[in-house]
Amino acid sequence: MKIIIVGTSHPYRGGIAAFTDRLAIEFAKEGVDIEVVTFKLQYPSFLFPGKTQYSDAKAPEGFPIERKVNSINPLNWQKVGKEIRKKNPDVVIFTYWMSFFAPCFSKIANVIKRNGHTKCIGLIHNMIPHEKSLLDKWFAPDFVKAMDGFVALSQAVLADVASLDKQNKPKCFVPHPLYDHFGEIVDKAEAVKHLNLDPDYRYFLFFGLVRAYKGLDLLIDAFADERLRKYPVKLIVAGEFYDDPKPYLEQIKKHGLSSFIIVNNQYVKDDDVKYYFNASEMVVQPYKSATQSGVTQIAYHFEKPMLVTNVGGLGEIIPNGKVGYAVEPNAAAIADALVDFCENDRYDMFVEGVREEKNKYQWSGMTEAIISLL
């Protein structure tokens, strides 16, 4: 079988690029003829809120990656579609996460399918982006129309796809597999030392790009709860701010938390991810809205308890009371969970739950689901 994945990949950074590469690695392990076609221009610079779009990590091995797609050039879409069509793949998988890419992906897919053989599958991270726009109404239905089937990473996303799919095409939900490419578990003492942290404290971790919908403001308010001052706990915020950091820093100062919250406002390199997770006792995702999250799957890989808010698909994969907490998206509920974790020393119990649950999230389940759609 020949499969081509179209979407973000190395050398681009971020969770979705990492997902594409890890999926391609799994297909290659299974003996599939796999290649990836990624962007030569992903976003125009003025549309990208971060410092750089690119990763300095080494390229993954075992499959070719070609940089061909220009996201804003319709002539390029026609050309790329023809080049892929000539290869006559059995399946082309489009990794989709925002409406900006819908015209590009739709045109490429429609050109490919003129060969009468190739099936195009949408692998949907988000059908409707967290930051909604008119593009969702204008462009997303065209992408859905161009696909032959869909794999969604949460039930919430599956419902969004179904709402736009007027032809009832094949679709399924497969939970986000483990992000297991950030290295092995390391000893907590080693991780704390590597990050120059005080070994006398216990650490909670907020990880990833900081955007308004991720609820860091709720977590800061929760962490100000006076009950937590009885315990030697600190919060690490590790990730580049895509929002203005000033309001968050002022909020920390207002609550007198400057000594208890460590802010690392930069994109965490792949080689350092293991240290942040292994230094921490619980990963906290206080999101105000969500579909699913790669952060939970990094936490599962490193066998860390989690606190998530019960929004989108997060509650689907974090059984409350077994691997951590799934609470309402407000500061009081988050604070109560943090206090419970400290007061009742839940760490060991939750780790056992994580070890049991993580077995559900293997990459072979994702590849099997994609093939089954055929």
ZASEFI-725502 format. One record per residue (C-alpha): residue number from 1; residue in three letters; x, y, z. Coordinates in Angstrom, 3 decimals. Example, Ala and Ser with C-alpha at 12.3 -4.5 7.8 and 13.67 -1.06 7.14 Angstrom:
2
     i    aa       east      north         up
     1   ALA     12.300     -4.500      7.800
     2   SER     13.670     -1.060      7.140
END
This chain:
374
     i    aa       east      north         up
     1   MET      0.000      0.000      0.000
     2   LYS      1.208      3.512     -0.801
     3   ILE      0.168      6.374      1.474
     4   ILE      1.081     10.054      1.273
     5   ILE      0.471     12.448      4.166
     6   VAL     -0.086     16.104      3.252
     7   GLY      0.322     18.593      6.089
     8   THR      2.700     20.212      8.483
     9   SER      5.831     18.191      9.266
    10   HIS      9.534     18.648      9.901
    11   PRO     11.142     21.226      9.712
    12   TYR      8.054     22.929     11.135
    13   ARG      7.621     22.816     14.867
    14   GLY      4.617     22.137     17.049
    15   GLY      2.417     19.288     18.148
    16   ILE      0.655     18.703     14.834
    17   ALA      3.927     18.523     12.909
    18   ALA      5.177     16.052     15.514
    19   PHE      1.960     14.045     15.092
    20   THR      2.462     13.821     11.320
    21   ASP      6.031     12.596     11.703
    22   ARG      5.159     10.049     14.383
    23   LEU      2.277      8.691     12.293
    24   ALA      4.586      8.319      9.287
    25   ILE      7.100      6.447     11.447
    26   GLU      4.372      4.021     12.505
    27   PHE      3.271      3.392      8.929
    28   ALA      6.904      2.783      7.912
    29   LYS      7.302      0.262     10.756
    30   GLU      4.258     -1.569      9.444
    31   GLY      5.770     -1.879      5.971
    32   VAL      3.667      0.786      4.249
    33   ASP      5.223      2.801      1.402
    34   ILE      4.857      6.169      3.143
    35   GLU      5.975      9.698      2.354
    36   VAL      5.104     13.166      3.595
    37   VAL      4.459     16.281      1.524
    38   THR      4.718     19.394      3.692
    39   PHE      4.850     23.134      3.226
    40   LYS      7.499     25.270      1.655
    41   LEU      5.369     28.169      2.913
    42   GLN      3.058     27.328      5.797
    43   TYR      2.019     30.758      7.095
    44   PRO      3.024     34.171      5.791
    45   SER      5.241     35.625      8.517
    46   PHE      2.784     38.386      9.406
    47   LEU      0.128     35.772     10.290
    48   PHE      2.367     33.770     12.609
    49   PRO      2.243     34.936     16.268
    50   GLY      5.377     33.134     17.500
    51   LYS      9.097     33.762     17.190
    52   THR      9.762     31.110     14.559
    53   GLN      7.826     28.450     12.660
    54   TYR     10.807     26.119     12.500
    55   SER     12.258     23.414     14.715
    56   ASP     15.982     22.866     15.171
    57   ALA     15.454     19.153     15.879
    58   LYS     16.832     16.506     13.543
    59   ALA     14.587     15.265     10.755
    60   PRO     12.835     11.952     11.489
    61   GLU     14.216      8.912      9.692
    62   GLY     12.584      6.112      7.751
    63   PHE     10.501      8.054      5.232
    64   PRO     10.961     10.996      2.832
    65   ILE      9.645     14.502      3.522
    66   GLU      9.232     16.848      0.573
    67   ARG      8.610     20.574      1.034
    68   LYS      6.265     21.483     -1.811
    69   VAL      3.048     23.161     -0.687
    70   ASN      2.582     26.941     -0.721
    71   SER     -0.507     27.611      1.384
    72   ILE     -1.437     30.847     -0.413
    73   ASN     -0.635     30.084     -4.076
    74   PRO     -3.476     28.411     -6.059
    75   LEU     -1.160     27.646     -8.978
    76   ASN      1.031     25.681     -6.577
    77   TRP     -1.972     23.685     -5.339
    78   GLN     -2.724     22.534     -8.878
    79   LYS      0.909     21.559     -9.435
    80   VAL      1.233     19.635     -6.176
    81   GLY     -2.053     17.841     -6.816
    82   LYS     -0.849     16.700    -10.253
    83   GLU      2.497     15.502     -8.851
    84   ILE      0.793     13.420     -6.173
    85   ARG     -1.783     12.106     -8.667
    86   LYS      0.981     10.772    -10.904
    87   LYS      2.282      8.690     -7.989
    88   ASN     -1.139      7.005     -7.820
    89   PRO     -1.184      6.480     -4.022
    90   ASP     -3.894      4.376     -2.454
    91   VAL     -4.528      6.964      0.252
    92   VAL     -3.670     10.620      0.816
    93   ILE     -4.117     11.779      4.406
    94   PHE     -4.625     15.508      4.979
    95   THR     -3.763     16.649      8.513
    96   TYR     -6.283     19.401      9.161
    97   TRP     -6.488     21.802     12.077
    98   MET     -7.678     25.199     10.839
    99   SER     -9.782     26.715      8.076
   100   PHE     -6.903     28.765      6.678
   101   PHE     -5.649     25.587      4.972
   102   ALA     -9.037     24.413      3.652
   103   PRO     -8.808     25.983      0.151
   104   CYS     -5.284     24.647     -0.351
   105   PHE     -6.081     21.111      0.836
   106   SER     -9.437     20.993     -0.974
   107   LYS     -7.905     21.912     -4.332
   108   ILE     -5.014     19.461     -3.977
   109   ALA     -7.431     16.660     -3.045
   110   ASN     -9.781     17.361     -5.943
   111   VAL     -6.889     17.296     -8.423
   112   ILE     -5.536     14.032     -6.983
   113   LYS     -8.887     12.238     -7.146
   114   ARG     -9.154     12.694    -10.898
   115   ASN     -7.087      9.515    -11.191
   116   GLY    -10.170      7.538    -10.108
   117   HIS     -8.117      5.507     -7.607
   118   THR     -6.811      7.540     -4.663
   119   LYS     -8.939      8.040     -1.558
   120   CYS     -8.474     11.233      0.457
   121   ILE     -8.910     11.073      4.222
   122   GLY     -9.097     14.037      6.559
   123   LEU     -7.243     13.465      9.822
   124   ILE     -8.943     16.132     11.891
   125   HIS     -7.222     17.703     14.887
   126   ASN     -9.732     20.572     14.992
   127   MET    -12.618     21.023     12.568
   128   ILE    -13.527     24.397     14.034
   129   PRO    -10.487     26.278     15.419
   130   HIS    -10.310     27.505     18.997
   131   GLU    -10.184     31.087     17.715
   132   LYS    -13.202     31.098     15.406
   133   SER    -13.446     33.259     12.278
   134   LEU    -15.558     33.727      9.166
   135   LEU    -13.133     31.407      7.361
   136   ASP    -14.693     28.485      9.234
   137   LYS    -18.082     29.165      7.635
   138   TRP    -16.677     29.896      4.185
   139   PHE    -13.918     27.311      3.750
   140   ALA    -14.392     24.338      6.112
   141   PRO    -17.416     22.865      4.229
   142   ASP    -15.364     22.733      1.014
   143   PHE    -12.670     20.707      2.734
   144   VAL    -15.245     18.264      4.113
   145   LYS    -16.776     17.917      0.638
   146   ALA    -13.346     17.122     -0.891
   147   MET    -12.590     14.244      1.503
   148   ASP    -13.727     10.608      1.177
   149   GLY    -13.601      9.903      4.905
   150   PHE    -12.469     11.255      8.250
   151   VAL    -10.583     10.290     11.397
   152   ALA    -11.249     12.626     14.340
   153   LEU     -9.148     12.764     17.482
   154   SER    -12.051     13.426     19.863
   155   GLN    -15.792     12.865     19.955
   156   ALA    -16.279     16.634     19.997
   157   VAL    -14.349     16.983     16.738
   158   LEU    -16.228     14.051     15.228
   159   ALA    -19.495     15.872     15.964
   160   ASP    -18.154     19.030     14.292
   161   VAL    -17.236     17.027     11.184
   162   ALA    -20.651     15.356     11.110
   163   SER    -22.375     18.743     11.276
   164   LEU    -20.638     19.774      8.025
   165   ASP    -20.803     16.432      6.210
   166   LYS    -23.986     16.411      4.133
   167   GLN    -23.125     13.087      2.457
   168   ASN    -22.612     10.963      5.581
   169   LYS    -19.137      9.826      4.560
   170   PRO    -17.236      7.185      6.568
   171   LYS    -15.805      8.640      9.746
   172   CYS    -14.491      7.425     13.078
   173   PHE    -13.062      8.638     16.355
   174   VAL     -9.609      7.486     17.438
   175   PRO     -8.082      9.100     20.539
   176   HIS     -4.799     10.934     20.166
   177   PRO     -1.994      8.351     20.550
   178   LEU      0.942      8.737     22.916
   179   TYR      3.592     11.321     22.141
   180   ASP      6.416      8.888     22.854
   181   HIS      9.172     10.557     20.826
   182   PHE     10.466     12.905     23.543
   183   GLY     12.719     10.332     25.167
   184   GLU     12.478      7.954     28.080
   185   ILE     11.424      8.639     31.658
   186   VAL     14.274     10.129     33.681
   187   ASP     14.693     10.304     37.434
   188   LYS     12.972     13.284     39.058
   189   ALA     16.173     14.355     40.818
   190   GLU     18.016     14.422     37.489
   191   ALA     15.229     16.436     35.852
   192   VAL     15.092     18.969     38.697
   193   LYS     18.861     19.391     38.575
   194   HIS     18.857     19.827     34.792
   195   LEU     16.287     22.651     35.072
   196   ASN     18.077     24.277     38.043
   197   LEU     15.009     23.893     40.244
   198   ASP     14.887     23.740     44.039
   199   PRO     14.693     20.020     44.970
   200   ASP     12.812     20.864     48.168
   201   TYR      9.674     21.778     46.209
   202   ARG      7.039     19.769     44.380
   203   TYR      6.064     21.102     40.947
   204   PHE      2.898     21.416     38.905
   205   LEU      3.365     21.953     35.160
   206   PHE      1.472     24.098     32.652
   207   PHE      3.048     23.167     29.329
   208   GLY      2.758     24.413     25.765
   209   LEU      1.988     27.545     23.818
   210   VAL      0.119     30.102     25.928
   211   ARG     -3.128     31.244     24.334
   212   ALA     -6.262     32.720     25.892
   213   TYR     -8.379     29.580     25.518
   214   LYS     -5.860     27.513     27.514
   215   GLY     -6.924     29.211     30.751
   216   LEU     -3.598     30.080     32.347
   217   ASP     -5.373     32.992     34.054
   218   LEU     -7.705     30.485     35.754
   219   LEU     -4.747     28.466     36.952
   220   ILE     -2.970     31.525     38.362
   221   ASP     -6.109     32.472     40.298
   222   ALA     -6.403     28.884     41.544
   223   PHE     -2.773     28.762     42.582
   224   ALA     -3.349     31.865     44.714
   225   ASP     -5.570     29.802     47.034
   226   GLU     -4.163     30.218     50.544
   227   ARG     -4.585     26.511     51.303
   228   LEU     -1.726     25.745     48.889
   229   ARG      0.748     27.868     50.849
   230   LYS      0.868     25.107     53.463
   231   TYR      2.683     22.867     50.981
   232   PRO      6.077     23.141     49.293
   233   VAL      4.596     23.483     45.794
   234   LYS      5.434     25.666     42.821
   235   LEU      3.952     26.049     39.354
   236   ILE      6.062     25.909     36.188
   237   VAL      4.711     27.662     33.091
   238   ALA      6.791     26.338     30.200
   239   GLY      5.940     27.537     26.715
   240   GLU      6.047     30.481     24.360
   241   PHE      3.354     33.128     24.879
   242   TYR      1.228     33.675     21.798
   243   ASP     -0.724     36.201     23.888
   244   ASP      0.706     39.320     25.488
   245   PRO      2.462     38.004     28.623
   246   LYS      2.021     41.274     30.518
   247   PRO     -1.501     40.584     31.918
   248   TYR     -0.384     37.166     33.177
   249   LEU      2.732     38.579     34.834
   250   GLU      0.684     41.350     36.443
   251   GLN     -1.799     38.749     37.693
   252   ILE      1.057     36.765     39.255
   253   LYS      2.372     39.910     40.915
   254   LYS     -1.073     40.962     42.153
   255   HIS     -1.504     37.623     43.932
   256   GLY      2.002     37.766     45.407
   257   LEU      3.001     34.579     43.575
   258   SER      6.292     35.674     42.037
   259   SER      8.185     33.258     44.293
   260   PHE      5.834     30.375     43.550
   261   ILE      5.358     30.534     39.763
   262   ILE      8.275     29.968     37.383
   263   VAL      7.654     31.374     33.893
   264   ASN      9.731     30.149     30.970
   265   ASN      8.453     32.175     28.013
   266   GLN     10.058     30.234     25.192
   267   TYR      9.297     27.256     22.997
   268   VAL     10.580     24.129     24.740
   269   LYS     12.998     22.170     22.563
   270   ASP     12.241     18.497     22.037
   271   ASP     15.319     17.410     23.997
   272   ASP     14.161     19.358     27.065
   273   VAL     10.530     18.203     27.158
   274   LYS     11.350     15.112     29.237
   275   TYR     12.940     17.215     31.954
   276   TYR      9.882     19.429     32.470
   277   PHE      7.514     16.476     32.679
   278   ASN      9.734     14.315     34.875
   279   ALA     10.441     17.184     37.269
   280   SER      6.700     17.658     37.830
   281   GLU      4.178     15.735     39.895
   282   MET      1.094     16.774     37.951
   283   VAL      0.384     18.346     34.559
   284   VAL     -2.394     20.948     34.655
   285   GLN     -4.499     21.922     31.623
   286   PRO     -7.071     24.489     32.783
   287   TYR     -8.520     25.007     29.290
   288   LYS    -11.636     27.126     28.725
   289   SER    -12.322     25.293     25.452
   290   ALA    -10.685     22.298     23.821
   291   THR    -10.975     19.426     21.398
   292   GLN     -8.126     17.175     22.519
   293   SER     -4.542     17.875     23.451
   294   GLY     -1.143     16.441     22.676
   295   VAL      0.002     17.576     26.126
   296   THR     -2.107     14.876     27.775
   297   GLN     -0.407     12.278     25.588
   298   ILE      3.048     13.506     26.577
   299   ALA      1.940     13.220     30.206
   300   TYR      0.675      9.679     29.618
   301   HIS      4.003      8.736     28.050
   302   PHE      5.934     10.074     31.050
   303   GLU      3.357      8.558     33.443
   304   LYS      2.312     11.785     35.089
   305   PRO     -1.031     12.525     36.772
   306   MET     -3.122     15.210     35.097
   307   LEU     -5.645     17.866     36.007
   308   VAL     -7.847     18.929     33.092
   309   THR    -11.030     20.891     32.761
   310   ASN    -14.119     19.090     31.549
   311   VAL    -14.276     20.761     28.141
   312   GLY    -14.159     19.312     24.631
   313   GLY    -12.588     15.880     24.556
   314   LEU    -10.287     16.243     27.582
   315   GLY    -12.635     14.489     29.981
   316   GLU    -12.894     11.547     27.562
   317   ILE     -9.302     10.496     28.163
   318   ILE     -8.700     11.644     31.766
   319   PRO    -10.888      9.443     34.006
   320   ASN    -11.635     11.599     37.032
   321   GLY    -10.214     10.075     40.191
   322   LYS     -8.137      7.461     38.370
   323   VAL     -5.363      9.297     36.523
   324   GLY     -6.074     12.732     37.954
   325   TYR     -8.924     15.214     37.857
   326   ALA    -11.469     16.410     35.307
   327   VAL    -13.065     19.508     36.823
   328   GLU    -15.210     22.452     35.803
   329   PRO    -13.325     25.296     34.064
   330   ASN    -13.183     27.737     36.959
   331   ALA    -10.525     28.738     39.458
   332   ALA    -12.357     27.373     42.514
   333   ALA    -12.701     23.851     41.071
   334   ILE     -9.080     23.843     39.916
   335   ALA     -7.893     25.020     43.349
   336   ASP     -9.921     22.319     45.126
   337   ALA     -8.285     19.640     42.963
   338   LEU     -4.773     20.993     43.557
   339   VAL     -5.410     21.061     47.303
   340   ASP     -6.840     17.532     47.279
   341   PHE     -3.773     16.283     45.430
   342   CYS     -1.482     17.759     48.081
   343   GLU     -3.561     16.991     51.171
   344   ASN     -4.221     13.362     50.297
   345   ASP     -0.913     12.598     48.559
   346   ARG     -2.588     11.239     45.427
   347   TYR      0.556     10.951     43.315
   348   ASP      1.289      7.230     43.605
   349   MET     -2.360      6.234     43.194
   350   PHE     -2.758      8.353     40.049
   351   VAL      0.499      7.067     38.554
   352   GLU     -0.837      3.523     38.771
   353   GLY     -3.974      4.654     36.980
   354   VAL     -1.935      6.380     34.276
   355   ARG      0.121      3.232     33.664
   356   GLU     -3.052      1.255     33.145
   357   GLU     -4.802      3.814     30.914
   358   LYS     -1.835      4.619     28.653
   359   ASN     -2.084      1.219     26.990
   360   LYS     -5.205      2.452     25.175
   361   TYR     -3.274      5.027     23.184
   362   GLN     -1.016      3.113     20.811
   363   TRP     -0.150      4.335     17.315
   364   SER     -1.152      1.000     15.822
   365   GLY     -4.747      1.872     16.697
   366   MET     -4.494      5.028     14.605
   367   THR     -3.019      3.302     11.539
   368   GLU     -5.581      0.494     11.787
   369   ALA     -8.450      3.009     11.888
   370   ILE     -7.156      4.854      8.823
   371   ILE     -6.844      1.650      6.822
   372   SER    -10.274      0.465      7.982
   373   LEU    -11.912      3.528      6.406
   374   LEU    -10.965      2.172      2.978
END
